[in-house]
Amino acid sequence: MHRGNLIYRVSAPFNTHPPLSILDYKKLCETEGSNIPLFLQYWWMETVCEGKRWDVLFAYDKQGAVTGALPYLIGSKLGFRYVLQPQLTQYNGPWFRYPHRNMDALKRAHFEEEVMEQLLDGLKHLHLTYYQQNCAPEFTNWLPYYWRGFRQTTRYTYRIEDISNPEAVFAEFRRKDRQKMVEKTMPLLHRVDISPTEFAQLHHRYWKSKGEKDVLSKDLIERVCRTAIQRGQGLLLGLADEEGRLAGATFAPFDDRCAYALLGALSPECQLRGVSECLFWTLVQELSGKTQSFDFEGSMDKDIGYFYRSFGAVQKSYFSISKWMV
């Protein structure tokens, strides 16, 4: 029997040995590297869930080797237990450790379904009231969820699949809407470094100027930016005008597969048009060579979707899975 209270084979009460499954997952992430998507990584979950509870479910083959994992944030309120997406985390959901790279479609589906059966058995032992997770775009077979009564909503993000050649990426920008805007505004701006603290302050000022409260705490923004940068997996940059006044800033975490335009903010005092376009363009240039793809952190909003597509980004679907468990 494998140690860990949340593993599907274990019948011990919840919270008997919570650190064990976390430590096992840390070792798994260190071994697998970017085979495990960024937002499912141990270090990411530790960062965004600080002060909260998170854990991992595992699935195993007959020899005891890990075949899949499901990291999750768990909370409780008024006696009800739930699993939800952590803040700043586009995806959670299951991860599969395929035994072979070139499995045919039939064997791949069978393997995924066996792993999911184990992980969903593990969910039952959590005694949840509600479950909701967004799965990475690479997860395409949600049938095991369906068979257990879960619901699925298809959502969309937008990606530039290959940023190895920035000039080729720029050529795909819609000329009228994006290329001309960058060509007009970029000469009026210059790249500046900005600290996580300064960025968090700008982010809050930006939302306040729109008459809204920032849903993210300054501490969370600073912590995520600082941790990713220290690991060499985050890019935080600003653009300033000719007088040195900050026009806007953006933050993108990344691994060697994909970068994510996670956070951005414009200075309320800046009157220049096209700063957002220039920030995206600067990100693509600086991330080229560090990662393969660039994800705009999609939206279901019609206008925002059009804006992202105008950079030559391709629409990518992903699943939002949910269920009331009572």
Summary of the structure (lengths in Angstrom):
residues: 326
radius of gyration: 21.1
end to end distance: 29.4
largest distance: 65.4
contacts: 1031
relative contact order: 0.15
helix: 37%
strand: 26%
